[in-house]
């Protein structure tokens, strides 16, 4: 009984608890709501404000932050809370890297679709009215020159301004809503972003034109001032189109990354201390674990060859069509194909 208790105690003493952070002290975070370089700067600033954070690398295209931290003085959730409090919801990925990448791709696709709808509606509200305005303006100008009269504003086409007012109002409410929400959130954090400028420009053009138009209808002034309803709509349309193009590129990049990740196998043969192998999910592999790679198998994870010799097809990474020799001391990359030999690899980097 005493021997059993001693063995039980030794077993728990010899088996460390799963680390809260990877041994490299680097933790990946999924970050939502970033739209521009200013957002990236705010996320970096929020993460660096946490004691124990050494370095921060934020990717706007992937909606991801890699934080190098001291696990003795901080933890991933504390960093995630700091980023979230700055206005950008964040969560540590830890070992859920593949699932997190798929989630990011899904979010980016939905984000691109929403901006596509806004861009289409804004262009439909702006472009036909703008073309009609110029046709009427040119027609009125030619008539004025022919009559020898001075070219004036367009009270003869007052319905045109009513049409511009209606379409601009729809654009401000539906398309501009996303810009106003983003600008308001930035204001609550006592900062600004790209959407702050867009919201201000569209609002000033619209409100000035509205006051000028109402004043003309009320008889405050005799001549109709220049109105900028269509400029407000056009601004929202073009910026929404730019957001959609950016979101589409981000989605394409995320899809390419997911396809690359899918090349890596979902399981690995981990070599235990007694040299027995067990098949485990790649997500359960930790740095410094040993894995067995049989001939014809894909290497499941990045590592260093500690036993064996084989040719490895690395064309997915380097583009080189010929397999390269890998032996003791050489590095191998997860997802590459082991051709003809048996390798034992010590893990140097996990999926996250």
C-alpha positions in Angstrom: 0.0 0.0 0.0 2.8 2.3 0.9 4.6 1.5 -2.4 1.4 2.2 -4.3 1.0 5.6 -2.5 4.6 6.4 -3.2 4.1 5.5 -6.9 1.0 7.5 -7.0 2.8 10.5 -5.5 5.7 10.1 -7.8 3.4 9.9 -10.8 1.8 13.2 -9.9 5.2 14.8 -9.1 6.6 13.7 -12.5 3.6 14.7 -14.5 3.5 18.5 -14.9 0.3 20.3 -15.3 -0.5 21.5 -18.9 1.1 24.9 -19.4 -1.2 27.9 -19.5 1.1 29.3 -22.2 3.3 27.7 -24.7 6.9 27.2 -23.5 8.0 29.8 -26.1 6.0 32.4 -24.0 4.2 33.3 -27.2 0.4 33.3 -27.2 -1.9 33.9 -30.2 -5.1 36.0 -29.8 -8.0 36.4 -32.1 -8.9 40.1 -32.3 -12.1 41.4 -33.8 -13.1 44.9 -34.9 -9.8 46.1 -36.4 -10.3 48.1 -39.6 -7.1 50.2 -40.1 -3.6 50.9 -39.0 -4.9 53.0 -36.1 -6.8 50.0 -34.8 -3.6 48.0 -34.9 -1.7 50.7 -32.9 -4.5 50.7 -30.2 -4.4 46.9 -29.9 -0.6 46.9 -29.5 -0.7 49.7 -27.0 -3.4 47.9 -24.9 -1.4 44.7 -24.9 1.9 46.4 -24.0 0.2 48.1 -21.1 -0.1 44.7 -19.3 2.9 44.1 -17.0 5.0 41.1 -18.2 4.3 41.6 -21.9 7.6 41.7 -23.8 6.5 42.2 -27.4 3.4 42.4 -29.5 2.9 41.7 -33.2 -0.6 42.4 -34.6 -1.8 41.3 -38.1 -4.6 43.4 -39.4 -5.2 41.1 -42.4 -5.7 38.0 -40.3 -7.3 39.6 -37.2 -4.6 38.1 -35.0 -2.1 39.2 -32.4 1.0 37.3 -31.3 2.1 38.4 -27.8 5.4 37.4 -26.2 4.9 37.5 -22.4 6.5 36.4 -19.1 4.2 33.6 -17.8 5.5 34.3 -14.3 3.9 37.8 -14.1 0.9 37.6 -16.4 -1.4 35.2 -18.2 -3.2 35.2 -21.6 -6.6 36.0 -20.2 -5.3 39.2 -18.6 -3.9 40.3 -21.9 -7.1 39.4 -23.7 -9.1 41.5 -21.2 -6.9 44.5 -21.7 -7.3 44.3 -25.5 -11.1 43.8 -25.1 -11.3 46.8 -22.7 -9.7 48.9 -25.4 -12.6 48.2 -27.7 -11.4 45.2 -29.7 -12.8 41.9 -28.5 -10.0 39.4 -28.0 -9.6 35.8 -26.9 -6.4 33.6 -26.5 -6.2 30.8 -28.9 -3.7 28.5 -27.1 -4.0 25.2 -28.8 -7.2 25.8 -30.8 -5.2 27.3 -33.6 -6.8 25.5 -36.6 -10.4 26.0 -35.2 -9.5 29.7 -34.6 -8.2 30.1 -38.1 -11.4 28.6 -39.6 -13.4 30.9 -37.3 -11.5 33.9 -38.6 -12.1 32.9 -42.2 -15.8 32.6 -41.6 -15.9 36.0 -39.8 -13.9 37.7 -42.7 -16.3 36.2 -45.3 -19.3 37.6 -43.4 -17.5 40.9 -43.0 -16.8 41.1 -46.7 -20.4 40.2 -47.6 -21.8 43.0 -45.3 -19.5 45.6 -46.9 -20.5 44.4 -50.4 -24.1 45.0 -49.7 -23.4 48.4 -48.4 -21.3 49.3 -51.4 -23.9 48.1 -53.9 -26.7 50.0 -52.2 -24.6 53.2 -51.9 -23.5 53.1 -55.5 -27.1 52.5 -56.6 -28.2 55.5 -54.6 -25.4 57.7 -55.8 -24.3 57.0 -59.3 -27.7 57.3 -61.2 -28.5 60.5 -59.3 -25.1 61.9 -60.0 -25.3 61.2 -63.7 -28.8 62.7 -63.9 -27.6 65.8 -62.1 -24.7 66.3 -64.6 -27.0 65.8 -67.6 -29.5 68.4 -66.2 -26.6 70.7 -65.3 -25.1 70.6 -68.8 -28.5 71.0 -70.5 -29.3 74.0 -68.3 -25.9 75.5 -69.0 -26.2 75.2 -72.7 -29.7 76.7 -72.6 -28.4 79.6 -70.5 -25.5 80.3 -72.9 -27.9 80.2 -75.9 -30.3 82.6 -74.2 -27.4 84.9 -73.3 -28.4 84.7 -69.6 -26.2 84.1 -66.6 -25.9 80.5 -65.4 -27.6 80.3 -62.1 -28.5 77.6 -59.6 -31.1 75.0 -60.5 -34.5 76.0 -59.0 -36.1 74.9 -62.3 -35.0 71.4 -61.4 -36.0 71.5 -57.7 -37.2 67.9 -57.9 -33.6 66.9 -58.6 -32.6 68.2 -55.1 -35.5 66.4 -53.5 -34.3 63.2 -55.1 -30.7 63.8 -53.9 -32.0 64.5 -50.4 -34.0 61.3 -50.3 -31.2 59.1 -51.6 -28.6 60.7 -49.4 -30.7 60.3 -46.3 -31.1 56.5 -47.1 -27.3 56.3 -47.6 -26.6 58.1 -44.4 -28.9 55.9 -42.4 -28.1 52.5 -43.9 -24.6 52.7 -45.3 -23.3 55.3 -42.9 -24.5 53.4 -39.8 -21.4 51.2 -39.7 -19.1 54.2 -39.9 -21.0 56.0 -37.1 -20.9 53.0 -34.8 -17.1 52.6 -35.4 -16.5 56.3 -34.9 -18.6 56.4 -31.7 -16.8 53.4 -30.2 -13.5 55.2 -30.9 -14.8 58.4 -29.3 -15.7 56.4 -26.2 -12.1 55.3 -26.0 -11.0 58.9 -26.4 -9.4 58.2 -29.7 -10.1 58.3 -33.4 -9.9 56.0 -36.4 -10.4 56.1 -40.1 -14.1 55.9 -39.8 -14.2 59.0 -37.6 -13.0 61.0 -40.6 -15.5 59.4 -43.0 -18.4 60.0 -40.6 -17.4 63.6 -40.1 -17.1 64.3 -43.8 -20.4 62.7 -44.8 -22.2 64.3 -41.8 -20.9 67.8 -42.5 -21.8 67.6 -46.2 -25.2 66.3 -45.5 -26.2 68.6 -42.6 -24.9 71.7 -44.4 -26.9 70.8 -47.5 -30.0 70.0 -45.5 -29.9 73.4 -43.7 -29.2 75.2 -47.0 -32.0 73.5 -48.8 -34.5 74.1 -45.9 -33.4 77.7 -45.8 -34.0 78.2 -49.5 -37.5 76.6 -49.3 -38.3 78.8 -46.2 -37.3 81.9 -48.1 -34.2 82.7 -46.0 -32.2 83.5 -49.1 -33.2 84.2 -52.7 -30.7 82.0 -54.5 -30.3 78.3 -53.8 -26.8 77.6 -52.4 -24.5 74.8 -53.6 -25.8 71.5 -52.1 -23.6 68.5 -51.4 -26.1 65.6 -50.9 -24.6 63.6 -53.7 -21.0 64.2 -52.5 -22.0 62.8 -49.1 -23.5 59.7 -50.7 -20.6 59.3 -53.1 -18.1 59.4 -50.2 -19.9 56.6 -48.4 -20.2 54.6 -51.6 -16.5 54.8 -52.5 -15.2 54.1 -49.0 -17.7 51.2 -48.6 -16.3 49.8 -51.9 -12.8 50.2 -50.6 -13.8 48.3 -47.4 -15.3 45.5 -49.4 -12.1 45.2 -51.6 -10.0 45.1 -48.4 -12.3 42.6 -46.7 -12.3 40.4 -49.9 -8.5 40.4 -49.9 -8.4 39.5 -46.2 -10.8 36.6 -46.9 -8.7 35.3 -49.7 -5.6 35.4 -47.5 -7.4 33.6 -44.7 -8.6 30.9 -47.1 -5.1 30.4 -48.4 -3.8 30.0 -44.8 -6.5 27.5 -44.0 -5.7 25.5 -47.1 -2.1 25.4 -46.0 -3.0 24.3 -42.5 -5.2 21.5 -44.0 -2.1 20.0 -45.5 -0.9 19.1 -42.0 -2.3 15.8 -40.6 -4.8 16.0 -37.7 -3.0 13.4 -35.6 0.6 12.5 -34.8 2.4 9.4 -33.4 3.9 10.6 -30.1 6.9 8.7 -28.7 6.6 8.2 -25.0 9.4 7.8 -22.5 9.3 4.0 -22.8 9.7 4.4 -26.6 6.1 3.3 -27.2 4.1 5.3 -29.7 0.5 6.5 -29.3 -1.7 8.3 -31.8 -2.8 11.7 -30.4 -4.4 14.8 -31.9 -1.9 17.4 -33.1 -3.5 19.9 -30.8 -2.3 17.8 -27.8 1.4 17.9 -28.9 3.6 20.2 -26.9 7.1 21.7 -27.5 9.9 19.2 -26.8 7.6 16.1 -27.4 9.0 13.5 -29.8 6.9 12.3 -32.8 7.5 9.4 -35.2 7.1 10.1 -38.9 6.8 7.0 -41.0 7.7 6.8 -44.7 4.9 8.2 -46.8 3.4 10.3 -43.9 3.2 14.0 -43.7 5.2 15.6 -41.0 2.6 16.8 -38.5 4.4 19.7 -36.9 7.6 21.8 -37.0 10.6 20.2 -35.3 14.2 19.0 -35.3 15.2 15.5 -36.5 16.9 13.6 -33.6 16.9 10.2 -35.3 16.7 8.8 -38.8 17.3 9.9 -42.3 14.9 10.6 -45.2 14.1 12.6 -48.2 11.3 15.2 -47.6 9.1 16.9 -50.2 9.0 20.5 -49.2 7.5 21.8 -52.4 4.5 23.2 -50.6 6.8 25.7 -48.8 9.7 26.3 -51.1 8.4 25.4 -54.5 11.3 23.1 -55.0 10.1 20.0 -56.9 13.0 17.7 -55.8 12.9 16.2 -52.3 15.6 17.3 -49.9 17.6 15.2 -47.5 16.8 15.5 -43.9 18.9 13.8 -41.2 19.8 14.3 -37.5 20.1 18.0 -36.6 18.0 19.2 -39.6 14.8 21.1 -39.2 11.5 19.9 -40.8 8.3 21.8 -41.4 4.8 20.7 -40.6 2.7 19.6 -43.6 5.7 18.5 -45.7 5.8 14.9 -47.0 8.3 12.3 -45.7 9.3 10.2 -48.7 11.2 7.1 -47.9 12.7 7.0 -44.4 11.8 6.8 -40.8 12.2 10.0 -38.7 11.9 10.9 -35.1 11.3 14.6 -34.7 11.5 16.7 -31.5 8.8 19.4 -31.6 10.1 22.9 -31.7 6.8 24.8 -32.6 3.2 23.9 -32.0 0.3 24.9 -34.2 -0.5 28.1 -32.3 
